[in-house]
Amino acid sequence: LNPQPIRNPMPFMIGGGGEKVTLRLVAQYATIWNGQGEPDELAHKNRVLDEWCERVGRDPAEIERSAQLFPPQQDKLDAYLKAGITHFICDRRASATTRGSVPGLARMRQRAVV
């Protein structure tokens, strides 16, 4: 690759929520898992991913948990944090929290850094 990745090994993200195949592959190979859905759904998927990690002999803490959040979901940041999501990919359209602005996204970041 040119330019070379900043992180070595290069992060490997797998997105999806299939509990039988996708989350098993995440447990085996990924450094980041990306899901979509409401906080309770992602909390459940996190538990399933942790179970797959146990089955394949991997520490679940090695996998960063991320979610793509659309404007209505961006107002539920605290619930996503509680569900175990620590990396947010936010749709650029405005929500009440972000107001589509860099300062709004910075406020989200401050709330996430606890």
C-alpha positions, 0 to 999 in steps of 0.5 A: 500500500502506498502510503503505508498504513499508520497503524500496524497491523492495519485495522480490519473492519467487518460490518454486519450483524449476522449472528451465525456467520458474520459475528463469527468472522469478526471474532476470528479476524476483525479488529473493529466490528461495525453494526447498525441498529438501536442500542438494545439491538447492538448490546445483544449483538455485542453479547453474541460477539463476546460468545463467539470470541470465547468459542474461538479463543480470542479476548473480546477487548481486542475488538473495537465496537462501532456503529453507524448512526443516522440523525435520529440515533445520534440523540441516543449517544449515551445509550450506545455507549452503555451498549458497548459502542465506542466508535461512532460513524455519524451521518452528516445530516443534522440532528438535535445533538449535532446540528450538522456542525463540527462543534456539535460533533465535538460535543458528542466526542466529549460525552464519549470520553469518560 
